[in-house]
């Protein structure tokens, strides 16, 4: 119960950052994400989904009235307890107002496109997240393809976002000193996840390729990054390893 209340307070701080009551509490910059967890319909596979995504990309420039960018995530390192779906769709908008506009546009205008998606895949989970950046990639848009590695994390005790930000600054200094370039983000659940879920956020790191991911891991350990990470974060959060997915950017409308 206490973990649920703490998460609600964190979400409220993000959603109502201009509130007078919260004015003295700095709120990190965030973007809005939506995720769909999907399984292929009988007789369909990834090639059918990629074909549909091409139609989607061509259509959304006329359908969507706000910025939105989408990726397909294909599970690579996985287990049946954590990843029970064939693929995931993740859509990015710069804020929740833009994301809400996109969702209204989709509901009102998608029509045949939505029917074609249903014939290709059954997406039985739809969730909303707030994404904060802990280590910037320096890129305005993500690469065409890449690798995302996930951890499920919980904050310890009365840890706040300000506490995490201070720890992140320490960790980024360490990563700068050992030449680690991989970006990192946190995905904070807002709506659509199971009520039994106990994590506070997903910690997500990115790489361009699996080879780069492996090299990053080797360099991180050899240069004391793992030990430094444990020392810096051990009193504010606990994380459990989850899966690794390969992502493909499928397009969208970011020109608004």
C-alpha positions in Angstrom: 0.0 0.0 0.0 2.8 2.4 0.9 4.5 1.8 -2.4 1.3 2.5 -4.3 0.9 5.8 -2.5 4.5 6.8 -3.1 4.0 6.1 -6.8 0.8 8.1 -6.9 2.6 11.1 -5.4 5.4 10.8 -8.0 2.9 10.7 -10.8 0.9 13.6 -9.3 4.1 15.7 -9.2 4.7 15.0 -12.9 1.1 15.6 -13.9 0.5 18.8 -11.8 4.0 20.3 -11.8 2.5 23.9 -11.9 0.5 23.4 -8.7 1.3 25.9 -5.9 1.5 23.0 -3.4 4.3 21.4 -5.5 6.0 24.6 -6.6 8.9 24.1 -4.2 9.6 20.6 -5.6 11.5 20.6 -8.9 9.9 18.2 -11.4 12.2 16.7 -14.0 11.5 17.2 -17.7 9.6 14.3 -19.2 8.1 13.0 -22.4 5.0 10.9 -22.9 5.1 7.3 -24.0 2.4 4.8 -24.9 3.1 1.1 -25.2 1.1 -1.7 -26.8 1.9 -5.4 -26.1 0.8 -7.5 -29.0 0.7 -11.0 -30.4 0.4 -11.9 -34.1 -2.9 -13.1 -35.4 -2.9 -16.7 -36.8 -0.9 -16.9 -40.0 0.7 -13.4 -39.5 4.3 -12.6 -38.6 6.7 -9.7 -38.3 6.8 -9.0 -42.0 3.0 -8.4 -42.0 3.4 -6.0 -39.1 6.3 -4.1 -40.9 4.1 -3.9 -44.0 1.3 -2.4 -41.9 3.7 0.0 -40.2 4.6 1.3 -43.6 1.0 2.1 -44.4 0.7 3.7 -40.9 3.7 5.9 -41.5 2.3 7.1 -44.8 -1.1 7.8 -43.3 -0.3 9.5 -40.0 1.1 12.7 -41.6 -2.5 13.5 -42.5 -4.2 11.9 -39.5 -2.1 13.2 -36.6 -2.3 16.8 -35.4 0.6 16.6 -32.9 4.1 15.1 -32.8 4.4 11.3 -32.5 7.2 8.8 -33.3 6.9 5.0 -33.1 9.1 2.0 -32.7 8.6 -1.7 -32.9 10.3 -3.7 -30.1 11.2 -7.3 -30.7 12.1 -9.3 -27.6 15.6 -10.8 -27.9 16.7 -11.7 -24.4 13.5 -12.8 -22.6 11.6 -15.1 -20.3 8.0 -16.1 -20.4 7.2 -14.5 -17.0 8.2 -11.0 -18.1 7.6 -11.0 -21.8 4.6 -12.9 -22.9 4.0 -11.1 -26.2 5.4 -11.3 -29.7 6.3 -7.7 -30.0 5.7 -4.2 -28.5 4.8 -0.9 -30.1 6.1 2.2 -28.3 5.0 5.7 -29.3 6.7 8.9 -28.2 5.2 12.4 -27.9 6.9 15.4 -26.3 4.1 15.8 -23.7 0.8 14.3 -22.6 -1.3 16.9 -24.4 0.3 15.9 -27.7 -0.2 12.2 -26.8 -3.9 12.8 -26.0 -4.4 14.6 -29.3 -2.8 11.7 -31.2 -5.1 9.3 -29.4 -8.1 11.4 -30.2 -7.0 11.6 -33.9 -6.6 7.8 -34.0 -10.0 7.1 -32.5 -11.7 9.5 -34.8 -9.8 9.0 -38.1 -7.9 5.7 -38.2 -10.9 3.6 -39.5 -9.7 1.1 -42.1 -6.1 1.4 -40.8 -7.1 0.3 -37.3 -9.1 -2.6 -38.8 -6.0 -3.7 -40.8 -4.0 -3.7 -37.6 -6.5 -5.9 -35.8 -6.3 -8.4 -38.7 -2.5 -8.5 -38.2 -2.1 -8.4 -34.4 -4.0 -8.6 -31.2 -2.7 -5.8 -28.9 -4.2 -6.8 -25.5 -2.3 -4.3 -23.3 -2.1 -0.5 -23.7 -0.1 1.5 -21.1 0.9 5.1 -20.6 4.3 6.2 -19.2 6.2 9.3 -18.3 9.8 9.1 -19.6 12.6 11.0 -17.9 16.2 11.0 -19.2 19.1 10.1 -16.9 21.8 10.2 -19.5 21.2 11.9 -22.8 22.1 10.3 -26.1 22.7 13.7 -27.7 20.5 12.7 -30.7 17.3 14.6 -31.7 15.7 11.3 -32.8 16.7 7.7 -32.1 18.6 5.7 -34.7 16.7 3.6 -37.2 17.5 0.4 -35.3 19.1 -0.4 -31.9 18.9 -2.3 -28.6 17.0 -1.5 -25.4 17.8 -3.2 -22.1 15.3 -3.1 -19.3 15.4 -3.3 -15.5 12.4 -3.1 -13.1 13.3 -0.8 -10.2 11.8 0.2 -6.9 12.7 3.3 -4.8 13.9 2.6 -1.2 12.2 4.3 1.7 11.4 8.0 1.3 13.6 8.5 -1.8 12.5 11.4 -4.0 13.1 12.3 -7.6 15.6 15.0 -6.3 17.5 12.2 -4.5 17.6 10.2 -7.8 18.8 13.3 -9.7 21.7 13.8 -7.3 22.7 10.2 -7.7 22.4 10.4 -11.4 24.8 13.3 -11.5 27.3 11.3 -9.6 26.8 8.3 -11.9 27.0 10.4 -15.1 30.4 11.8 -13.9 31.6 8.2 -13.4 30.4 7.2 -16.9 32.0 10.3 -18.4 35.3 9.4 -16.8 35.3 5.9 -18.2 34.0 6.8 -21.7 30.5 5.3 -21.4 28.2 6.8 -24.0 25.1 4.7 -23.7 21.9 6.7 -23.0 19.6 5.9 -20.1 16.0 6.7 -19.3 13.3 5.9 -16.7 9.8 4.9 -17.7 7.3 5.8 -15.0 4.0 3.9 -15.2 1.0 6.2 -15.4 -2.0 4.0 -16.5 -2.7 0.6 -18.1 -0.3 -1.6 -16.1 -1.5 -4.4 -13.8 -2.5 -3.2 -10.3 -0.4 -6.1 -8.9 2.8 -4.5 -10.4 5.1 -3.4 -7.6 7.9 -1.5 -9.5 8.2 2.2 -9.4 9.8 2.6 -12.8 11.6 0.8 -15.7 15.3 1.7 -16.1 16.1 1.5 -19.8 19.5 1.7 -21.5 20.2 2.0 -25.2 22.9 0.7 -27.6 23.2 0.8 -31.4 24.0 -3.0 -31.8 24.3 -6.1 -29.7 28.1 -6.0 -30.2 28.1 -2.4 -28.8 26.0 -3.6 -25.9 28.5 -6.3 -25.1 31.5 -4.0 -25.4 29.7 -1.5 -23.2 29.2 -4.2 -20.5 32.8 -5.3 -20.7 34.1 -1.8 -20.4 31.7 -0.9 -17.6 32.9 -3.8 -15.5 36.6 -3.5 -16.3 36.7 0.2 -15.4 34.8 -0.1 -12.1 31.5 1.2 -13.3 29.5 -1.7 -11.8 31.0 -1.2 -8.4 30.5 2.6 -8.6 26.9 2.1 -9.6 26.2 -0.2 -6.6 27.8 2.3 -4.2 26.0 5.3 -5.7 22.4 3.9 -5.9 22.3 1.2 -3.2 20.6 3.4 -0.6 18.0 4.9 -3.0 16.8 2.1 -5.3 16.8 -1.6 -6.1 16.7 -3.0 -9.6 16.1 -6.4 -11.1 17.2 -7.4 -14.6 14.5 -7.9 -17.2 14.7 -8.4 -20.9 16.5 -6.9 -23.9 14.6 -5.9 -27.1 15.7 -5.0 -30.6 14.0 -1.8 -31.8 13.1 -0.5 -35.2 11.9 3.1 -35.7 8.9 2.9 -38.0 8.1 6.6 -38.5 5.5 9.0 -37.4 4.9 12.7 -37.5 7.5 14.8 -35.6 7.1 17.9 -37.8 4.4 19.6 -35.8 
